Amino acid sequence: MDLRRSPLLNGLLYGLATVGCIVGQWKEWHLLEYLCKPLMMLVLSSWFFFNSRRVGDRFTLLIQAGLFFSLIGDVALMFQHLDHFNFLLGLAAFLIAQLCYTLAFIHNITTTGGAQGVILSTVISALILIYGFAFALDIQPRLDDVMVAPVLVYAGAITLMGIAAAFRYRRTYSTSFWMVLVGALLFIASDSLLATGRFVRPLPYGNTLVMVTYALAQFLIASGALVHVLDPESIRRKKALTT
């Protein structure tokens, strides 16, 4: 077995890196946090790459790009206490990551076509949009002038990512749809907790909640994307289209 593709080994490493990051934050062991936080995305990106490289379509490349820019965002946010610019840099990196995920989901939607499942997709999307709008209205008065535009643009981007994930319903396999959708919702929850803790009020166990929801979000999005591209039926269909 190729250990680089093993879900058990890589899942264990990812989990250990997440726990290490949380413990580092609790104990203020900064070296442990600085080692484990980038390791999370490195493990997940490597696992995704070695499992999806034989497919190599636009969908997988966009997901891979989203994981890469998430790594950049993680590194930048680790050092936000040193310079406020690092927070903006992290925000920009995660904004690009959200756009990559959104484009991947849109690619999935447009290549499948049809109007199947549109009612449920619309209902879920409406709920995500309402939440995003309400959260933006709540946090906007608490931001200084420099942060208003970046934070609201980012809020719009992650809301759009959630909506795109919702419209994959019946355009992919059920397991892939639900994994990615739950991952997208957890990503929204993680960023909401992060923004609340930074701009509104400190949250009990805020850093831990942010890390747990973020780690689950990224893992579910990457895993759900692999389910979408590695299903035998999907592979046979792609081969038929290219021959």
C-alpha positions in Angstrom: 0.0 0.0 0.0 1.2 3.5 -0.8 1.3 5.2 2.6 1.0 8.6 0.9 -2.6 7.6 -0.1 -3.6 5.8 3.1 -6.7 7.4 4.6 -6.0 5.8 8.0 -2.4 7.0 8.3 -3.0 10.4 6.9 -6.1 10.9 8.9 -4.2 9.9 12.0 -1.4 12.4 11.2 -3.9 15.1 10.5 -5.7 14.4 13.8 -2.5 14.4 15.7 -1.4 17.7 14.1 -4.8 19.2 15.0 -4.5 18.1 18.6 -0.9 19.3 18.8 -2.0 22.7 17.6 -4.8 22.9 20.1 -2.5 21.8 23.0 0.0 24.4 21.8 -2.6 27.1 22.0 -3.8 26.0 25.5 -0.4 25.7 27.0 1.1 28.7 25.0 3.7 26.3 23.6 4.2 28.4 20.5 6.8 26.1 18.9 4.4 23.2 19.0 1.6 25.3 17.5 4.0 26.7 14.8 4.9 23.1 13.9 1.5 21.5 14.0 -0.7 24.2 12.3 1.1 24.2 9.0 1.5 20.4 9.2 -2.3 20.0 9.1 -2.6 21.4 5.6 0.6 19.8 4.5 -0.7 16.4 5.4 -4.1 17.0 3.9 -2.8 18.5 0.7 -0.3 15.7 0.2 -3.0 13.0 0.8 -5.4 14.8 -1.6 -2.7 15.2 -4.2 -1.5 11.6 -4.2 -5.0 10.3 -4.4 -6.3 12.7 -7.0 -3.3 13.1 -9.3 -4.4 10.4 -11.7 -7.6 12.3 -12.3 -6.0 15.8 -12.6 -9.0 17.7 -13.9 -10.0 21.3 -13.2 -12.1 20.3 -10.1 -9.2 18.6 -8.4 -6.7 21.4 -9.3 -9.0 24.0 -7.8 -9.5 22.0 -4.5 -5.7 21.6 -4.4 -5.3 25.3 -4.8 -7.8 25.9 -2.1 -5.7 23.7 0.3 -2.5 25.5 -0.7 -3.9 29.0 0.0 -5.4 27.7 3.3 -1.8 26.8 4.3 -0.6 30.3 3.4 -3.5 31.7 5.5 -2.7 29.5 8.4 0.9 30.6 8.5 0.1 34.3 8.2 -2.5 34.1 11.0 0.0 32.5 13.3 2.0 35.7 13.3 -0.9 38.2 13.4 0.2 39.2 16.9 3.5 40.5 15.4 2.0 42.7 12.7 -1.6 43.6 11.9 -0.7 43.2 8.2 -0.3 39.4 8.8 -4.0 39.3 9.6 -4.9 41.0 6.4 -2.5 38.7 4.5 -4.2 35.6 6.1 -7.6 37.0 5.3 -6.6 37.5 1.6 -5.1 34.0 1.4 -8.3 32.4 2.8 -10.4 34.6 0.5 -8.5 33.1 -2.5 -9.0 29.6 -1.0 -12.7 30.2 -0.7 -12.9 31.3 -4.3 -11.0 28.2 -5.4 -13.4 26.0 -3.6 -16.3 27.9 -5.0 -15.0 27.6 -8.6 -14.5 23.9 -8.0 -18.1 23.4 -6.9 -19.4 25.6 -9.8 -17.3 23.4 -12.2 -19.0 20.3 -10.7 -22.5 21.9 -11.1 -22.0 23.2 -14.7 -20.5 19.9 -16.0 -23.4 18.0 -14.7 -26.2 20.3 -15.7 -29.9 19.8 -15.3 -32.3 21.1 -12.6 -32.5 18.1 -10.4 -32.5 18.8 -6.7 -32.9 22.6 -7.2 -35.6 23.0 -4.5 -33.5 21.7 -1.7 -30.4 23.5 -2.9 -32.4 26.7 -3.0 -33.7 26.3 0.5 -30.2 25.6 1.9 -28.7 28.4 -0.1 -31.4 30.9 1.2 -30.6 29.9 4.8 -26.9 30.4 4.3 -27.5 33.7 2.6 -29.8 34.9 5.5 -27.2 33.9 8.0 -24.4 35.6 6.1 -26.3 38.8 5.7 -27.4 38.8 9.4 -23.8 38.2 10.6 -22.4 40.9 8.3 -25.0 43.4 9.7 -24.1 42.4 13.2 -20.4 42.7 12.9 -20.0 45.7 10.6 -20.6 48.4 13.3 -17.9 46.8 15.4 -15.2 47.0 12.7 -12.8 50.0 12.3 -12.7 51.7 8.9 -9.7 49.8 7.6 -11.3 46.4 8.3 -14.8 47.0 7.1 -14.2 46.3 3.4 -11.8 43.2 3.8 -14.1 41.5 6.4 -17.3 42.1 4.5 -15.8 40.9 1.2 -14.5 37.8 2.9 -17.9 37.2 4.4 -19.5 37.4 1.0 -16.9 35.0 -0.5 -17.4 32.3 2.2 -21.2 32.7 1.9 -20.9 32.2 -1.9 -18.8 29.1 -1.2 -21.5 27.7 1.0 -24.2 28.4 -1.6 -22.1 26.7 -4.4 -21.7 23.7 -2.1 -25.5 23.5 -1.6 -26.1 23.5 -5.4 -24.1 20.3 -5.8 -27.1 18.4 -4.6 -28.0 15.7 -7.1 -25.1 16.7 -9.2 -22.7 14.5 -7.4 -22.8 11.4 -5.3 -24.8 11.7 -2.0 -21.8 11.0 0.2 -19.7 13.7 -1.6 -22.5 16.2 -1.4 -23.1 15.9 2.3 -19.5 15.8 3.2 -18.6 18.9 1.3 -21.8 20.8 2.4 -21.1 20.0 6.1 -17.5 21.0 5.6 -18.6 24.3 4.0 -21.0 25.0 6.9 -18.3 24.2 9.4 -15.9 26.6 7.6 -18.5 29.3 7.9 -19.0 28.4 11.6 -15.2 28.5 12.2 -14.8 31.9 10.6 -17.8 33.3 12.4 -16.3 32.2 15.7 -12.9 33.7 14.7 -14.5 37.0 13.8 -16.7 37.1 16.9 -13.7 36.4 19.1 -11.6 39.1 17.4 -14.1 41.9 16.9 -17.0 41.4 19.2 -16.1 39.6 22.5 -13.8 36.8 23.7 -15.4 33.4 23.6 -14.9 30.6 26.1 -12.7 28.0 24.5 -12.8 30.2 21.4 -9.5 29.1 19.9 -10.3 25.5 20.4 -13.7 25.8 18.8 -12.2 27.6 15.9 -9.6 24.9 15.4 -11.9 22.0 15.7 -14.5 23.4 13.3 -11.8 24.5 10.9 -10.0 21.1 10.9 -13.2 19.2 10.4 -14.2 21.6 7.6 -11.1 21.2 5.6 -11.0 17.4 6.1 -14.6 17.0 5.0 -14.2 19.2 1.9 -11.0 17.4 0.8 -12.5 13.9 1.5 -15.8 14.8 -0.1 -14.0 16.0 -3.2 -12.1 12.8 -3.4 -15.3 10.8 -3.2 -16.6 12.8 -6.1 -13.7 12.2 -8.4 -12.6 8.6 -7.4 -16.0 6.9 -7.6 -15.6 4.1 -10.2 -18.6 5.3 -12.2 -17.2 8.8 -12.4 -13.8 7.5 -13.6 -15.5 5.3 -16.3 -17.6 8.3 -17.5 -14.5 10.5 -17.8 -12.6 7.8 -19.8 -15.6 7.4 -22.1 -15.6 11.2 -22.8 -11.9 11.3 -23.6 -11.8 8.3 -25.9 
